[in-house]
Amino acid sequence: MDETTGQPAGAHPHEPHSEGLASKLNWLRAGVLGANDGIVSTAGLVVGVAAATTSTGAIFTAGIAGLSAGAISMAVGEYVSVSTQRDSERALLAKEQRELLDEPEFELAELAGIYEAKGLSAATARKVAEELTAHDAFTAHAEAELGLNPNELTNPWQAAFSSAVSFTLGALLPLLAILLPPVSVRIPITFAAVLVALAVTGSVSARLGGSERGRAVLRVVIGGALAMAVTYGIGQLADVAGI
């Protein structure tokens, strides 16, 4: 280990020598969070409108508008974010390719140092590095040094589509919950349906993230209830004011 940088001996500075989280787990977690956003934002919107008017047409229009705007916003935001991440990944990979061409011996020593830092003996680490380099030097260095698989970079279009779909699916629940029941019970039913759905998404999210389930569920349920309570109060004020 380099005592100055804290990195394996021979490591280039400013390169993250850590493994990325499982890609599938990340996508699943993002999908759950997207659905959660769709539930909360649309629930707050339709409950607020329903508090001000009993017109099913007005509620439906507001709900669909909110769903569409939210899904597009999520898709665009995810596309921009993942595109930026992909650009950074490509830049790191291009840098690694140049280093492999310009300094092959240094890179070999660097790779050996990484495996030695993980607990292998110097001789074994060197042997592993040599065999991996002979098989596929670029992939070996990308995975060990950068935590990236050059053949599995994030796709911004896939991310945008997944985000839009998960948000839409989440948003459909409060929209249907407010439109289908009789007028007299539509708001209580929507409150109940949304809080149950949030409890489910909070539980799944906690399990995926390895955190305490009870606390995660409580956070999302309280947040969703607060959002609906605030928009309901605003809708009531608008109704009283005759807006």
N, C-alpha and C positions, 0 to 999 in steps of 0.2 A: 504493500500500500504506500501511496505517496503521502507523507506526513503533512505536506503543505496544503494539498487540495482535498485530502481525505478520499481520493479516488484510487482505483486499482493502479498499480505501477504502470507507467507508460500511457496512461489515459489522456486523451485530448480534453482540455478544459471545456466547460460549457456544454458537454454532451450528457444527456440524462441516461445513466446506466441503470435503468429500472425496467421491469416488465410491466406491460400494460394489462389492465383488467380484461377479463374474457369479453370478447366483442358481443357475443350473443346476450350475455347478462346485461351489458350496457344498453343494448337496444331494447331489451325487455323493460328495464327500469325506466328508460326514456318514454316508452309507450305508456307505462302506468302513470308517469307524471303528466304526460300530455292529456291522457284521459281525465286525470284529476283536475287539470286546468279547465278542460272543457266543461266538466260538471259544475265547478264553482262559478266560473264566469257566466255561463248561460243560466244557471239557477238564480244567481243574483239579478240578472237582467229580467228574466220572465217573472220572477216574484215581485220585483219592483213595479213592473208594468201591470201585473194582475192586481196589485194593491191599489192602483189608481183607476183601473177600468175593468169591467167584466167582459169587454168585447174580445171574443175569441180571435177575430181577425187581427186586431191590434197586437194581441199577445203573440200570435203566430208569426206576424210580420217582424216583430221585434226579436223573437227567438231565432228565426231563420237568418235575419240580418246579423245578429250577434254570432251565430254559429259560423256563418260564411266568413265574416270578417276575422273571427278568431282563428279559424282553420287556415286562412290565407296568411295571416300574420305569423302564425306558428311555423308554417311551411317556409315562408321567406326568411324568417329569423334563423331557422335550423339550417337552411341552405347556405346562408351567409356564414354562419358559425362553422359549419362543417367544411365549407370551401376554404375558409381561412386555416382551419386545422390541417386540411389536406395539403394546402400550399406549404405549410410549415414542415409537414412530414416529407414532402417531396424535396424540399430544400435540404433537409438533414440527410436524406438518402443520397442526393446528388453529391453532397459534401463527402459522405462516406465512400462513394464510388471513386471520387478523386483521390482520396487518401489511400485507398487500396492500390490504385495505380501508381501513385507517387512514392508511397512509403510502405511497401508490402511487409517488410521485416518489422517495422515499427508496429504496424497493425496486428501482425501475428503475435508480437509480444504483448500488445494491449489485450488481445482476446485471451491469451493465456493468463494474464494478470486478473482478468475478470473471473475466470473459473477458479483461479487460485484463491481469490478473495471469498469465493463461495464455499471454500473448505477443501478443495482438492490439493494434493501435494504439488509442488512445483513441476515435478517430472510428469505427473498425470495430466495436470492442466496444460502443459506444453503439448503433450500427445493429443489431447482432445482438440486443442486449437488447430494443430496441424491437420488432423483428420477432417475436421469441419471445414477448414479452409480448402482442402483438396476437393471436398465434395461440392461446396457452394460457398465460396468466401463471402460474397456480398450478403446473402441471406443470413449466414452465421453471424456476421458483424452487425447487421441491422437488428436482428432479434436480441443479441446479447448486449449491445451497446445502447440501442435506441428503444428497445421494446416494440419494434415494428416488424410486421411481415410485409415485405415489398409487394406481395401478390394479394394482400387483403387490406388495402387502404380504404378508409371510409369513403363512402359514395354520397356526395351532397344531394343528389336527386333522390336517392333511396331514403335518406334521412328526412328530406322535405316531405316526401310522400307519406312516410310512416308517421311523422308528426301530425300532418293534416288529418290522416285517418284516425289516429288515436284521439285527437281533440274532438273530431266529429262524433265518434262513437260515444265519448263521454258527454258531449253536449246534447245528444239525442235523448238521454234519460230524463233530465229535468224538463225538456221541451215536451216530451210525451206525457210526463207526469202532470204537467200543468194544463195540457189540452184535453186529455181523455176523461178525467173525472168530472162530476157535476160541479157547477160554479161554486156551490156552497162549501165544498170540501177540497177544492183544487189546491189551495195554498197549503193547508195542513198535510195533504198527501204528498205534495212536492217536497216539503220540508223533510218529512219522514223518509221518502225515497232517496233524496239526496244525501242525508246523513248516513243511511245504511250503505249507500254506494261509496261514500268517502271513507267509511270504516273499512270497507273491503280494499279499496285502493291503498289506504294507509297501511293496512296489514301486509299486503303483498309487497309494497315498497320497502317496509321494514325488513321483511324476510329476505328480499333480494340484497338489501344493503347490510344485512347482518346486525341491525340495531334492535333496540328494545321495542317490541311490537306495541305494547300498551301506550307508551309515550307517543309513538308515531301516530297511532290511530287518534289519540286525544288531540294532537296538534291539528290534524287535518279536519277533524269533525268540528272542533271549536272554530277554526278559521272559516269553514264553510257556513256554519250556523251564524257567525258574526256577519259574514258577507250578505247572507239573505236577510238578516234582521235589519241591517243598515239600509239596504235597497227597499225593503218592505216599508220601513219608516219614511223614506224619501217618497215612495209612491203614495203613501197615505197623506203626507203633507201636500203633495201635488193635487190629490183628489179633493182635499179640504179647501185648498186655495182655488180650485176650479180651473187649474191649468190644463 
